[in-house]
């Protein structure tokens, strides 16, 4: 089962796209902006009722093959079933070249390779997986901010940031790294 993110106050803003910001945007705000999903799935995650909306085909945002939105987040004040926990964009080929990612979100906190696919990770909560040639994004996962620790130096998270995890559910054709289901921060 997928772990729920425990959101704590953070000093940085989460990455967002198309009016959706994990931990802030509600189910109704997604519906107002994108309409009814192509498919809705309800599941029990760690004892909580969560919902996944899939927008594909004609219902997908312009330039996307698919958008998957997972709702239901455990916050310090309790479980919020209406909050977006994580969402995944699967852009059409050539929509998001690497330079557009860097222009839009800046330089990544970490970059590397995930099963042969170039990957960029941002502490603000964005994970971008590129096609094998590394020119165009094939999957973009947006989560609440994710403080990273250097795998080589063992550096501690920045002060004021609490480790969090979130993972999208639902099928995705492109391999995409998922933040760890524990309270540990993802590592490149």
Backbone as a printed PyTorch tensor [residue, N CA C, xyz], in Angstrom:
tensor([[[  0.8280,  -1.1970,   0.0000],
         [  0.0000,   0.0000,   0.0000],
         [  0.8620,   1.2470,   0.0000]],

        [[  0.2970,   2.2670,  -0.5190],
         [  0.9890,   3.5470,  -0.6180],
         [  0.9140,   4.2840,   0.7180]],

        [[  1.9970,   4.8840,   1.1240],
         [  1.9920,   5.6600,   2.3720],
         [  1.4060,   7.0430,   2.1230]],

        [[  0.7710,   7.5800,   3.1270],
         [  0.2160,   8.9290,   3.0310],
         [  1.2570,   9.9330,   3.4830]],

        [[  1.2220,  11.0870,   2.8630],
         [  2.1590,  12.1400,   3.2650],
         [  1.6600,  12.8010,   4.5410]],

        [[  2.5720,  13.0540,   5.4360],
         [  2.2520,  13.8070,   6.6420],
         [  2.8270,  15.1890,   6.4090]],

        [[  1.9580,  16.1230,   6.1240],
         [  2.4230,  17.4670,   5.7810],
         [  2.7010,  18.2590,   7.0470]],

        [[  3.8350,  18.8810,   7.0760],
         [  4.2110,  19.7680,   8.1750],
         [  4.4960,  21.1320,   7.5800]],

        [[  4.3900,  22.1860,   8.3550],
         [  4.7150,  23.4940,   7.8130],
         [  6.1310,  23.4810,   7.2580]],

        [[  6.2900,  24.0350,   6.0770],
         [  7.5960,  24.0530,   5.4370],
         [  7.9560,  25.4640,   5.0060]],

        [[  9.2360,  25.6870,   4.8420],
         [  9.7300,  27.0120,   4.5020],
         [  9.7260,  27.2550,   3.0040]],

        [[  9.5460,  26.2050,   2.1900],
         [  9.5670,  26.3720,   0.7500],
         [  8.1790,  26.1080,   0.1870]],

        [[  7.9420,  26.6160,  -1.0110],
         [  6.6810,  26.3620,  -1.6900],
         [  6.7790,  25.0640,  -2.4650]],

        [[  5.6750,  24.3530,  -2.5450],
         [  5.6410,  23.1260,  -3.3170],
         [  5.6380,  23.4570,  -4.8070]],

        [[  6.1500,  22.5220,  -5.5950],
         [  6.0480,  22.6750,  -7.0350],
         [  4.5900,  22.5130,  -7.4190]],

        [[  4.1840,  23.2560,  -8.4220],
         [  2.8080,  23.1670,  -8.8780],
         [  2.7810,  23.2560, -10.3950]],

        [[  1.6360,  22.9260, -10.9580],
         [  1.4340,  23.0130, -12.3990],
         [ -0.0660,  23.1030, -12.6450]],

        [[ -0.4630,  23.9090, -13.5780],
         [ -1.8480,  23.9660, -14.0160],
         [ -2.8540,  24.2450, -12.9190]],

        [[ -2.4450,  25.0080, -11.8970],
         [ -3.3600,  25.3460, -10.8150],
         [ -3.4890,  24.2750,  -9.7480]],

        [[ -2.6400,  23.2580,  -9.7780],
         [ -2.6800,  22.2030,  -8.7660],
         [ -1.3970,  22.2620,  -7.9480]],

        [[ -1.5350,  22.3220,  -6.6280],
         [ -0.3940,  22.2920,  -5.7170],
         [ -0.6760,  21.2590,  -4.6330]],

        [[  0.1200,  20.1780,  -4.5870],
         [ -0.0960,  19.1570,  -3.5650],
         [ -0.0900,  19.7520,  -2.1580]],

        [[ -1.0280,  19.2750,  -1.3460],
         [ -1.1360,  19.7400,   0.0350],
         [ -1.9420,  21.0070,   0.1830]],

        [[ -2.3230,  21.6440,  -0.9120],
         [ -3.0870,  22.8970,  -0.8790],
         [ -4.3700,  22.8310,  -1.7010]],

        [[ -4.2950,  22.2600,  -2.9060],
         [ -5.4350,  22.2220,  -3.8230],
         [ -6.4300,  21.1500,  -3.3960]],

        [[ -7.7150,  21.4760,  -3.5170],
         [ -8.7630,  20.5270,  -3.1200],
         [ -9.3650,  19.8180,  -4.3330]],

        [[-10.0820,  18.7400,  -4.0360],
         [-10.8120,  17.9790,  -5.0370],
         [-11.7310,  18.8970,  -5.8410]],

        [[-12.4580,  19.7680,  -5.1800],
         [-13.3810,  20.6690,  -5.8790],
         [-12.6480,  21.6470,  -6.7910]],

        [[-11.4780,  22.1190,  -6.3700],
         [-10.7040,  23.0150,  -7.2220],
         [-10.2070,  22.2970,  -8.4780]],

        [[ -9.8280,  21.0330,  -8.3390],
         [ -9.4230,  20.2460,  -9.5120],
         [-10.6250,  20.0720, -10.4310]],

        [[-11.7940,  19.7460,  -9.8600],
         [-13.0050,  19.5560, -10.6690],
         [-13.3800,  20.8510, -11.3970]],

        [[-13.2990,  21.9910, -10.6970],
         [-13.6240,  23.2790, -11.3280],
         [-12.7050,  23.5600, -12.5130]],

        [[-11.4400,  23.2240, -12.3870],
         [-10.4590,  23.5480, -13.4170],
         [-10.4680,  22.5390, -14.5690]],

        [[-10.6260,  21.2380, -14.2610],
         [-10.4750,  20.1920, -15.2750],
         [-11.7350,  19.3800, -15.5440]],

        [[-12.8130,  19.6250, -14.7990],
         [-14.0390,  18.8760, -15.0050],
         [-13.9730,  17.5080, -14.3600]],

        [[-14.9430,  16.6790, -14.7080],
         [-15.0050,  15.3180, -14.1720],
         [-13.8820,  14.4880, -14.7850]],

        [[-13.3020,  13.5690, -14.0210],
         [-12.2170,  12.7340, -14.5570],
         [-12.7500,  11.6760, -15.5170]],

        [[-11.8370,  11.0840, -16.2850],
         [-12.1780,   9.9520, -17.1550],
         [-12.5020,   8.7310, -16.3130]],

        [[-11.7700,   8.5980, -15.1950],
         [-11.9370,   7.4370, -14.3220],
         [-11.6840,   7.8720, -12.8850]],

        [[-12.4840,   7.3400, -11.9570],
         [-12.3110,   7.6030, -10.5320],
         [-12.1870,   6.2740,  -9.8140]],

        [[-11.1860,   6.1760,  -8.9360],
         [-10.9730,   4.9690,  -8.1490],
         [-10.9100,   5.3580,  -6.6870]],

        [[-11.6360,   4.6340,  -5.8680],
         [-11.5790,   4.8510,  -4.4190],
         [-10.8780,   3.6400,  -3.8260]],

        [[-10.0010,   3.9070,  -2.8690],
         [ -9.2910,   2.8220,  -2.2100],
         [ -9.0600,   3.1780,  -0.7550]],

        [[ -8.7250,   2.1660,   0.0120],
         [ -8.3870,   2.3280,   1.4220],
         [ -6.8660,   2.2980,   1.4800]],

        [[ -6.2570,   3.3560,   2.0280],
         [ -4.8050,   3.4620,   2.1500],
         [ -4.4740,   3.6940,   3.6130]],

        [[ -3.8000,   2.7300,   4.2170],
         [ -3.4530,   2.7980,   5.6350],
         [ -4.6620,   3.1670,   6.4950]],

        [[ -5.7970,   2.5850,   6.1500],
         [ -7.0170,   2.8000,   6.9200],
         [ -7.8050,   4.0440,   6.5290]],

        [[ -7.3250,   4.8310,   5.5890],
         [ -8.0110,   6.0560,   5.1660],
         [ -8.6130,   5.8730,   3.7780]],

        [[ -9.7640,   6.5070,   3.5480],
         [-10.4020,   6.4710,   2.2390],
         [ -9.7560,   7.5290,   1.3450]],

        [[ -9.0980,   7.0690,   0.2690],
         [ -8.4560,   7.9680,  -0.6730],
         [ -9.1000,   7.8120,  -2.0490]],

        [[ -8.8560,   8.7920,  -2.9050],
         [ -9.4600,   8.8160,  -4.2330],
         [ -8.3890,   9.1210,  -5.2640]],

        [[ -8.4660,   8.4620,  -6.4070],
         [ -7.5890,   8.7440,  -7.5360],
         [ -8.4520,   9.1180,  -8.7310]],

        [[ -8.1370,  10.2600,  -9.3330],
         [ -8.7940,  10.6780, -10.5640],
         [ -7.7910,  10.5720, -11.7000]],

        [[ -8.2400,  10.0020, -12.8210],
         [ -7.4150,   9.8970, -14.0220],
         [ -8.0970,  10.6890, -15.1280]],

        [[ -7.3210,  11.5830, -15.7280],
         [ -7.7710,  12.3570, -16.8850],
         [ -6.9490,  11.8700, -18.0720]],

        [[ -7.6120,  11.2770, -19.0620],
         [ -6.8850,  10.8160, -20.2380],
         [ -7.7100,  11.0500, -21.4840]],

        [[ -7.0690,  10.8850, -22.6290],
         [ -7.7480,  11.1440, -23.8860],
         [ -8.1700,  12.5950, -23.9740]],

        [[ -9.4020,  12.8290, -24.3940],
         [ -9.9150,  14.1920, -24.5530],
         [-10.0320,  14.9320, -23.2250]],

        [[-10.0990,  14.2190, -22.1120],
         [-10.2190,  14.8650, -20.7960],
         [ -8.8680,  15.2800, -20.2160]],

        [[ -7.7710,  14.7900, -20.8010],
         [ -6.4380,  15.1570, -20.3120],
         [ -6.1740,  16.6280, -20.6330]],

        [[ -5.4040,  17.3180, -19.7800],
         [ -5.0380,  18.7070, -20.0930],
         [ -4.3090,  18.7820, -21.4410]],

        [[ -4.3730,  19.9190, -22.0780],
         [ -3.7330,  20.1280, -23.3730],
         [ -2.2550,  19.7600, -23.2850]],

        [[ -1.7870,  18.9800, -24.2440],
         [ -0.3900,  18.5690, -24.2950],
         [ -0.0660,  17.3370, -23.4750]],

        [[ -1.0420,  16.7960, -22.7520],
         [ -0.8000,  15.6330, -21.8960],
         [ -1.4910,  14.3910, -22.4580]],

        [[ -0.8370,  13.2400, -22.3030],
         [ -1.4890,  11.9650, -22.5840],
         [ -2.4110,  11.6020, -21.4350]],

        [[ -1.9260,  11.9230, -20.2220],
         [ -2.6950,  11.5610, -19.0400],
         [ -2.2540,  12.4200, -17.8600]],

        [[ -3.2080,  12.6520, -16.9330],
         [ -2.9270,  13.2780, -15.6540],
         [ -3.6110,  12.4240, -14.5920]],

        [[ -2.8540,  12.0550, -13.5510],
         [ -3.3690,  11.2390, -12.4530],
         [ -3.2820,  12.0800, -11.1860]],

        [[ -4.4100,  12.2210, -10.4790],
         [ -4.4610,  13.0410,  -9.2660],
         [ -4.9000,  12.1570,  -8.1030]],

        [[ -4.0410,  12.0480,  -7.0730],
         [ -4.3600,  11.2890,  -5.8670],
         [ -4.7540,  12.2540,  -4.7650]],

        [[ -5.8820,  11.9600,  -4.1030],
         [ -6.3920,  12.8180,  -3.0400],
         [ -6.5180,  12.0530,  -1.7350]],

        [[ -6.2750,  12.7820,  -0.6590],
         [ -6.3370,  12.2310,   0.6840],
         [ -4.9820,  12.3840,   1.3370]],

        [[ -4.8860,  13.2860,   2.3150],
         [ -3.6060,  13.5780,   2.9430],
         [ -3.7640,  13.6720,   4.4540]],

        [[ -2.8310,  13.0500,   5.1620],
         [ -2.8070,  13.1390,   6.6120],
         [ -1.9730,  14.3550,   6.9830]],

        [[ -2.6180,  15.3060,   7.6510],
         [ -1.9530,  16.5290,   8.0930],
         [ -1.9350,  16.5120,   9.6210]],

        [[ -1.1520,  17.3910,  10.2380],
         [ -1.1010,  17.4080,  11.7070],
         [ -2.4820,  17.5480,  12.3590]],

        [[ -3.3860,  18.2590,  11.7140],
         [ -4.7240,  18.4470,  12.2850],
         [ -5.7000,  17.3360,  11.9010]],

        [[ -5.2160,  16.2980,  11.2070],
         [ -6.0680,  15.1640,  10.8590],
         [ -6.0680,  14.8590,   9.3720]],

        [[ -6.7760,  13.7920,   9.0150],
         [ -6.8580,  13.3560,   7.6230],
         [ -7.7700,  14.2880,   6.8340]],

        [[ -7.3050,  14.7010,   5.6620],
         [ -8.0480,  15.6030,   4.7760],
         [ -8.2990,  14.8710,   3.4530]],

        [[ -9.4690,  14.2180,   3.3090],
         [ -9.7280,  13.4230,   2.1090],
         [ -9.8440,  14.2600,   0.8390]],

        [[-10.1000,  15.5650,   0.9770],
         [-10.3120,  16.4170,  -0.1900],
         [ -9.0400,  17.0640,  -0.7230]],

        [[ -7.8900,  16.8900,  -0.0420],
         [ -6.6470,  17.5280,  -0.4800],
         [ -5.8780,  16.6660,  -1.4750]],

        [[ -5.3020,  17.3190,  -2.5010],
         [ -4.4330,  16.6240,  -3.4390],
         [ -3.1500,  16.2540,  -2.7020]],

        [[ -2.8160,  14.9790,  -2.7370],
         [ -1.5930,  14.4800,  -2.1120],
         [ -0.4460,  14.4980,  -3.1250]],

        [[ -0.7140,  14.0470,  -4.3340],
         [  0.2950,  13.9400,  -5.3850],
         [ -0.4280,  13.9010,  -6.7230]],

        [[  0.2320,  14.4030,  -7.7740],
         [ -0.3200,  14.2150,  -9.1050],
         [  0.8030,  13.9880, -10.0940]],

        [[  0.4700,  13.2550, -11.1600],
         [  1.4450,  12.8680, -12.1740],
         [  0.9570,  13.3470, -13.5300]],

        [[  1.8600,  13.9970, -14.2560],
         [  1.5990,  14.3740, -15.6420],
         [  2.3820,  13.4400, -16.5470]],

        [[  1.7490,  12.9880, -17.6050],
         [  2.4260,  12.2140, -18.6310],
         [  2.2870,  12.9910, -19.9300]],

        [[  3.2790,  13.8730, -20.2110],
         [  3.1750,  14.7380, -21.3810],
         [  3.3440,  13.9800, -22.6890]],

        [[  2.7720,  14.5460, -23.7380],
         [  2.9980,  14.0030, -25.0760],
         [  4.4680,  14.2260, -25.4300]],

        [[  4.9910,  13.4160, -26.3420],
         [  6.4020,  13.5840, -26.7370],
         [  6.6750,  15.0200, -27.2060]],

        [[  7.7890,  15.5470, -26.8350],
         [  8.3220,  16.8750, -27.2020],
         [  7.6480,  18.0490, -26.4930]],

        [[  6.6830,  17.8280, -25.6050],
         [  5.9960,  18.9320, -24.9220],
         [  6.9010,  19.6070, -23.9010]],

        [[  7.6200,  18.8230, -23.0870],
         [  8.4860,  19.3790, -22.0480],
         [  9.9410,  18.9870, -22.2970]],

        [[ 10.6650,  19.7660, -23.1330],
         [ 12.0950,  19.4810, -23.2710],
         [ 12.8170,  19.8280, -21.9700]],

        [[ 14.0030,  19.2470, -21.7810],
         [ 14.7470,  19.4680, -20.5490],
         [ 14.9340,  20.9610, -20.2690]],

        [[ 15.2200,  21.7620, -21.2870],
         [ 15.4390,  23.1950, -21.0700],
         [ 14.1830,  23.8700, -20.5340]],

        [[ 13.0040,  23.4490, -20.9730],
         [ 11.7500,  24.0300, -20.4590],
         [ 11.5680,  23.6910, -18.9790]],

        [[ 11.9810,  22.4910, -18.5820],
         [ 11.9040,  22.1080, -17.1640],
         [ 12.8130,  23.0170, -16.3490]],

        [[ 14.0490,  23.1930, -16.7970],
         [ 15.0050,  24.0350, -16.0680],
         [ 14.5400,  25.4890, -16.0710]],

        [[ 14.0170,  25.9720, -17.1920],
         [ 13.5100,  27.3480, -17.2530],
         [ 12.3320,  27.5490, -16.3020]],

        [[ 11.4700,  26.5420, -16.1800],
         [ 10.2690,  26.6690, -15.3620],
         [ 10.4780,  26.4020, -13.8860]],

        [[ 11.3360,  25.4420, -13.5490],
         [ 11.5020,  25.0360, -12.1470],
         [ 12.9210,  25.2410, -11.6250]],

        [[ 13.8330,  25.7030, -12.4580],
         [ 15.2110,  25.9350, -12.0320],
         [ 16.0470,  24.6810, -12.1170]],

        [[ 17.2700,  24.7940, -11.5970],
         [ 18.1610,  23.6370, -11.5780],
         [ 17.6790,  22.6430, -10.5270]],

        [[ 17.7790,  21.3420, -10.8190],
         [ 17.3030,  20.3500,  -9.8490],
         [ 18.2170,  20.2590,  -8.6400]],

        [[ 17.6670,  19.7510,  -7.5510],
         [ 18.4490,  19.4740,  -6.3450],
         [ 19.3840,  18.3050,  -6.6010]],

        [[ 18.9130,  17.3300,  -7.3570],
         [ 19.7070,  16.1510,  -7.6910],
         [ 19.2810,  15.6550,  -9.0600]],

        [[ 20.2000,  14.9930,  -9.7370],
         [ 19.9010,  14.4020, -11.0450],
         [ 20.6360,  13.0810, -11.1220]],

        [[ 20.0890,  12.1800, -11.8900],
         [ 20.7280,  10.8810, -12.0180],
         [ 20.0040,  10.0270, -13.0200]],

        [[ 20.0500,   8.7420, -12.7900],
         [ 19.5100,   7.7500, -13.6950],
         [ 18.6110,   6.8140, -12.8990]],

        [[ 17.4090,   6.5670, -13.3850],
         [ 16.4700,   5.6480, -12.7420],
         [ 16.1430,   4.5600, -13.7480]],

        [[ 16.7570,   3.4000, -13.5940],
         [ 16.5290,   2.2640, -14.5010],
         [ 16.7680,   2.6320, -15.9630]],

        [[ 17.8160,   3.4100, -16.2220],
         [ 18.1600,   3.7850, -17.5910],
         [ 17.4680,   5.0330, -18.0960]],

        [[ 16.6580,   5.6750, -17.2520],
         [ 15.9530,   6.8910, -17.6420],
         [ 16.5160,   8.0740, -16.8620]],

        [[ 17.0270,   9.1070, -17.5520],
         [ 17.5190,  10.2900, -16.8390],
         [ 16.4130,  10.8860, -15.9750]],

        [[ 16.7770,  11.3070, -14.7500],
         [ 15.7950,  11.7720, -13.7780],
         [ 16.3180,  13.0080, -13.0590]],

        [[ 15.4360,  13.9810, -12.8250],
         [ 15.7760,  15.1710, -12.0470],
         [ 14.8280,  15.2530, -10.8560]],

        [[ 15.3920,  15.5930,  -9.6800],
         [ 14.6060,  15.6890,  -8.4490],
         [ 14.7350,  17.0900,  -7.8670]],

        [[ 13.6250,  17.6270,  -7.4070],
         [ 13.5760,  18.9540,  -6.8060],
         [ 13.0520,  18.8510,  -5.3820]],

        [[ 13.6870,  19.5470,  -4.4390],
         [ 13.1970,  19.5790,  -3.0530],
         [ 11.7970,  20.1640,  -2.9680]],

        [[ 11.4200,  20.9850,  -3.9250],
         [ 10.0820,  21.5840,  -3.9120],
         [  8.9890,  20.5630,  -4.1770]],

        [[  9.3760,  19.3310,  -4.5390],
         [  8.3880,  18.2730,  -4.6930],
         [  8.1560,  17.8100,  -6.1170]],

        [[  9.0820,  18.0500,  -7.0250],
         [  8.9260,  17.6330,  -8.4190],
         [  9.9670,  16.5730,  -8.7510]],

        [[  9.5040,  15.4920,  -9.3990],
         [ 10.3870,  14.4400,  -9.9060],
         [ 10.0910,  14.3220, -11.3940]],

        [[ 11.1110,  14.5230, -12.2220],
         [ 10.9350,  14.4680, -13.6760],
         [ 11.7340,  13.2960, -14.2180]],

        [[ 11.0600,  12.4110, -14.9540],
         [ 11.7060,  11.2920, -15.6290],
         [ 11.6590,  11.5980, -17.1190]],

        [[ 12.8140,  11.4840, -17.7670],
         [ 12.9140,  11.7560, -19.2040],
         [ 12.9250,  10.4550, -19.9840]],

        [[ 12.6620,  10.5570, -21.2920],
         [ 12.8080,   9.3890, -22.1480],
         [ 14.2980,   9.0430, -22.1790]],

        [[ 14.6360,   7.8710, -22.6530],
         [ 16.0120,   7.3550, -22.5440],
         [ 17.0700,   8.3090, -23.0940]],

        [[ 16.7450,   9.0640, -24.1260],
         [ 17.7170,   9.9920, -24.7110],
         [ 17.9110,  11.2340, -23.8410]],

        [[ 17.0250,  11.4760, -22.8880],
         [ 17.1740,  12.5820, -21.9490],
         [ 16.7940,  13.9450, -22.4860]],

        [[ 16.0590,  14.0000, -23.5740],
         [ 15.6900,  15.2900, -24.1610],
         [ 14.3260,  15.7800, -23.7030]],

        [[ 13.3590,  14.8790, -23.5570],
         [ 11.9870,  15.2680, -23.2630],
         [ 11.4360,  14.5080, -22.0580]],

        [[ 10.6570,  15.2080, -21.2240],
         [ 10.0400,  14.5910, -20.0540],
         [  8.9880,  13.5760, -20.4890]],

        [[  8.9960,  12.4020, -19.8380],
         [  7.9520,  11.4080, -20.0960],
         [  7.0080,  11.2910, -18.9060]],

        [[  7.4570,  11.7470, -17.7120],
         [  6.6250,  11.6970, -16.5150],
         [  7.0850,  12.7970, -15.5620]],

        [[  6.1120,  13.5080, -14.9880],
         [  6.4020,  14.5640, -14.0130],
         [  5.5150,  14.3200, -12.7960]],

        [[  6.1250,  14.0050, -11.6520],
         [  5.3960,  13.7160, -10.4250],
         [  5.5390,  14.9020,  -9.4820]],

        [[  4.4160,  15.4420,  -9.0280],
         [  4.3880,  16.5910,  -8.1280],
         [  3.9100,  16.1310,  -6.7540]],

        [[  4.6930,  16.4150,  -5.7190],
         [  4.3690,  16.0370,  -4.3480],
         [  4.5410,  17.2570,  -3.4550]],

        [[  4.2710,  17.0810,  -2.1730],
         [  4.6200,  18.1180,  -1.2060],
         [  6.1460,  18.2100,  -1.1880]],

        [[  6.7370,  19.2920,  -0.6960],
         [  8.1940,  19.4080,  -0.6900],
         [  8.8670,  18.1870,  -0.0660]],

        [[  9.9790,  17.8000,  -0.6490],
         [ 10.7360,  16.6200,  -0.2330],
         [ 12.1730,  17.0200,   0.0630]],

        [[ 12.5360,  17.2080,   1.3250],
         [ 13.9330,  17.5440,   1.6170],
         [ 14.8330,  16.3650,   1.2650]],

        [[ 15.9190,  16.6620,   0.5890],
         [ 16.8360,  15.6140,   0.1580],
         [ 18.0820,  15.6060,   1.0040]],

        [[ 18.6600,  14.4310,   1.1330],
         [ 19.9670,  14.2810,   1.7460],
         [ 20.8950,  13.7620,   0.6730]],

        [[ 22.0890,  14.2670,   0.6520],
         [ 23.0760,  13.8080,  -0.3050],
         [ 23.4280,  12.3630,   0.0240]],

        [[ 23.3960,  11.5070,  -0.9690],
         [ 23.7210,  10.0980,  -0.7620],
         [ 25.1960,   9.9250,  -0.4220]],

        [[ 26.0460,  10.8600,  -0.8480],
         [ 27.4740,  10.7080,  -0.6140],
         [ 27.9350,  11.3990,   0.6580]],

        [[ 27.2620,  12.4800,   1.0700],
         [ 27.7350,  13.2130,   2.2390],
         [ 26.9310,  12.9350,   3.4910]],

        [[ 25.7220,  12.4070,   3.3460],
         [ 24.8770,  12.1430,   4.5010],
         [ 24.4180,  13.4160,   5.1800]],

        [[ 24.2780,  14.4910,   4.4130],
         [ 23.8690,  15.7750,   4.9760],
         [ 22.4660,  15.6870,   5.5400]],

        [[ 22.2230,  16.4180,   6.5870],
         [ 20.9030,  16.4490,   7.2260],
         [ 19.9740,  17.3500,   6.4370]],

        [[ 18.6500,  17.1400,   6.5330],
         [ 17.7020,  18.0250,   5.8700],
         [ 17.8730,  19.4540,   6.3680]],

        [[ 17.4350,  20.3850,   5.5410],
         [ 17.4840,  21.7930,   5.9260],
         [ 16.6400,  22.0220,   7.1660]],

        [[ 17.0590,  22.9240,   8.0560],
         [ 16.2560,  23.2090,   9.2430],
         [ 14.8520,  23.6540,   8.8550]],

        [[ 13.8750,  23.2230,   9.6300],
         [ 12.4910,  23.6280,   9.3880],
         [ 11.7420,  22.7160,   8.4390]],

        [[ 12.4350,  21.7730,   7.8040],
         [ 11.7680,  20.8600,   6.8870],
         [ 11.6660,  19.4930,   7.5410]],

        [[ 10.4990,  18.9180,   7.4950],
         [ 10.2900,  17.5910,   8.0650],
         [ 10.2860,  16.5650,   6.9480]],

        [[ 10.8870,  15.3920,   7.1270],
         [ 10.8170,  14.3520,   6.1000],
         [  9.3620,  13.9920,   5.8280]],

        [[  9.0550,  13.7760,   4.5580],
         [  7.6990,  13.4430,   4.1450],
         [  7.7780,  12.4300,   3.0280]],

        [[  6.6950,  11.7510,   2.7900],
         [  6.6470,  10.8470,   1.6530],
         [  5.2720,  10.9270,   1.0320]],

        [[  5.2330,  10.6720,  -0.2330],
         [  3.9800,  10.6110,  -0.9740],
         [  4.2440,   9.7890,  -2.2070]],

        [[  3.2720,   9.0390,  -2.6430],
         [  3.4640,   8.2350,  -3.8350],
         [  2.1630,   8.1740,  -4.6010]],

        [[  2.2220,   8.3880,  -5.8950],
         [  1.0080,   8.3030,  -6.6930],
         [  0.5660,   6.8570,  -6.8410]],

        [[ -0.7070,   6.6780,  -7.0710],
         [ -1.2160,   5.3490,  -7.3450],
         [ -1.7420,   5.3370,  -8.7520]],

        [[ -2.1080,   4.1910,  -9.2170],
         [ -2.6480,   4.0800, -10.5570],
         [ -1.5380,   3.7200, -11.5280]],

        [[ -1.9300,   3.2140, -12.7040],
         [ -0.9380,   2.7680, -13.6670],
         [ -0.2820,   3.9550, -14.3730]],

        [[  1.0040,   3.8350, -14.6190],
         [  1.7240,   4.8090, -15.4290],
         [  2.6190,   4.0360, -16.3750]],

        [[  2.5580,   4.3140, -17.6800],
         [  3.3410,   3.5450, -18.6270],
         [  4.8370,   3.8250, -18.5380]],

        [[  5.2300,   5.0500, -18.2340],
         [  6.6550,   5.3780, -18.1490],
         [  7.1490,   5.0830, -16.7430]],

        [[  8.3410,   4.4830, -16.6350],
         [  8.8440,   4.2450, -15.2870],
         [  9.1170,   5.5730, -14.5980]],

        [[  8.5630,   5.7300, -13.4220],
         [  8.7420,   6.9760, -12.6790],
         [  9.1620,   6.6490, -11.2610]],

        [[ 10.1840,   7.3440, -10.7540],
         [ 10.5480,   7.0860,  -9.3690],
         [  9.4450,   7.5610,  -8.4510]],

        [[  9.2280,   6.8500,  -7.4120],
         [  8.2020,   7.2130,  -6.4480],
         [  8.8850,   7.5280,  -5.1300]],

        [[  8.5020,   8.5900,  -4.4570],
         [  9.0680,   8.8400,  -3.1320],
         [  8.8230,   7.6410,  -2.2320]],

        [[  9.7520,   7.3980,  -1.3400],
         [  9.7250,   6.2250,  -0.4760],
         [  8.4760,   6.1870,   0.3860]],

        [[  7.9180,   4.9800,   0.6430],
         [  6.7230,   4.8740,   1.4600],
         [  6.9870,   5.0610,   2.9460]],

        [[  8.2260,   5.2100,   3.3550],
         [  8.5120,   5.4550,   4.7640],
         [  8.6720,   6.9590,   4.9810]],

        [[  9.0960,   7.3260,   6.1590],
         [  9.3070,   8.7480,   6.4230],
         [ 10.6570,   9.2110,   5.9040]],

        [[ 11.4070,   8.3420,   5.2750],
         [ 12.7110,   8.7180,   4.7340],
         [ 12.5290,   9.5430,   3.4720]],

        [[ 13.4220,  10.4550,   3.2280],
         [ 13.3970,  11.2720,   2.0280],
         [ 13.8950,  10.4430,   0.8600]],

        [[ 13.3580,  10.6930,  -0.3610],
         [ 13.8550,   9.9700,  -1.5290],
         [ 15.2940,  10.3770,  -1.8070]],

        [[ 16.0290,   9.4530,  -2.3340],
         [ 17.4290,   9.7320,  -2.6690],
         [ 17.6300,   9.4780,  -4.1410]],

        [[ 18.4570,  10.2710,  -4.7840],
         [ 18.7170,  10.0530,  -6.2240],
         [ 19.4510,   8.7660,  -6.4590]]])
